[in-house]
Amino acid sequence: MTQAVPKSGAGAASPVLLGLIGLVGFAALFEVLPRIGVLPADYFPTTSAIAAHGLALVRQSAFWVSFGQTVGTWALGLAISVVGGLVLGVIIGAVPLLRAATSSTIEFLRPIPSVALIPLVIVLLGTKMSSTLVLVVYASFWPVLVQVLYGVADVDPIARETALSFRLGPLDRVRYLIWPTTLPYAVTGIRLAASVALILTITGELVIGSPGLGHDIQTAYSSNAVPLMYALVVVTGLIGVAANLVTRMTERRILRWHPSVRGEVPV
Amino acid sequence: MTRKLLALGLCAALIASMAACGSSTPATNATATAGTPDKVATGVIAIVDVAPIYLGKQKGFFSKRNINLDLQTAQGGAAIVPAVVSGQYQFGFSNVISLLLAQSRNVPVKVVSNGNNSTGDPKADFGAIVVKDPNIKSAKDLVGKKVATNTLKNIVDTTVKNIVQKDGGDPAKVNFVELAFPDMGAALDAGNVDAIFVVEPFLAAAKAKGWRVIGSYADVDPKLCVALYFTSTQLAASNPDLVKRFTEAMKESLAYADAHPDEVRAVLSSYTQITGDTAKTLTLPKWPADIDTAAVTKLGDLAVTYGLLTAKPDLTKLLP
């Protein structure tokens, strides 16, 4: 093997370090630009002003109520999508007739942007949390469903024949044949769905006005509370980072047996 | 064979569950059962104008009339009107022109209470035209210029057109640009527009920058009615008692807010982020308890003049 292998020590430490340097540099840049007048300070508050408002924010109980509402809507929407996507995906994928009958409908419904449904949910449900939840579920359901469908279609034909000749029942086939093949696909779908769900949660709160951090951003915006608005935007960004970290960690745990995570070359 | 049967069974189950989903939307209605307070959802916008309803709720003006008021903030009339008409909200807050436009398109809305009005003082109103360019001395200089409005063909551009016309300019030659109130200051600063029409708290921020006011709501009519509270014609017909109690509670709230500006300034922080000095110094609108029919009629006439409406609105049907 003449290929260059990255040195394990430096390779593991430097991305984190470089990432931190990048973040600090970014923060410093937006501290300096408004101060020297390159950016108008009225509309681009300095990093320190945003941080100060952020620190004041986390001491308010109202902030944590909104935080809970946003995370709650996100988690509930994601859970409904994941369960629905997994169950429907396995059923539709396992039955060729169903798959053929639904594929055109799925391909028609899937590209409809969730935000296009905003007028509909306002008429049906008003501006409550349930309106945003509908948008979240609608947007995050499809990635899960489609990935599960791909996963079920990827079942090894020989394994399928083997399961048939061993006369495995439908439940056993799901458990020992479909599930292990589908899981890596499903986990990818769930990771995609997690970020889509967060985007739609904030969008729904922002545009419809259902309670949560998105609504608080809108309130700060329409109250001319500019630094507070930026602080809230940063918080939603942090939620996104946290959500991504959690889903990636879960992915590693669930798929620790899978070659893609073990890092070994499959035989 | 069993597989095919299973598939058909699943198909049927799927269709059945989809049908169940479709029909499970409950028809929630705030019909009164004696003794328990009516839960009344009201759609408002988180702006200074609706302070009386928040204050009135705090003071118990609604609960003493057996109304459990649930204030829901929406992002604007575009969300509130459909939600009121579909029964998701029992009442809503909207500007006068939007309601006139809704009525002209046969949207079943019925006004139940006054909202807010101009202060009557052109020098100190809560919504005004602001300019930065020293060459724009009065409203007629806006001819051929770009003016920011929050919504095209609505109350703000109608106001600006009328002010320009009264000042001797041709209102048809003013170019309007649609911008949200919070973005207007930055647009004027950057020179993207020549004038902006802003409401509080952005008006206070614009004045603090040293920009000049060249016209306001009061220039159209000292008693100009800006917004109203409304319900659906369906609720107005089916539950006149609830509408009557809501109207009475609103009247008391409006009168109280108008008489207690300090309490209004304090209540702002409960539903907006307007705090500190801004809350203490911004110009509050007037909150007369009764609807000024003459002022609403005038706006209706202006809407016809500037082509928003094709016919004179039937105010006897819209107003209570």
Interface residues (C-beta under 8 A of the other chain):
Chain A: P40 D42 Y43 L88 I91 V95 P96 L97 L98 A101 P119 I122 V123 L124 L125 G126 T127 K128 P170 L206 V207 I208 G209 H215 Q218 T219 A220 Y221 S222 S223 N224 A225 L228
Chain B: R3 K4 L6 A7 L8 L10 C11 L14 T25 A41 G43 I45 A46 I47 Q72 T73 A74 Q75 A79 P82 A83 S86 Q88 Y89 F181 P182 G185 A186 D189 P201 F202 A205 Y271 T272 Q273 I274 T275 T278
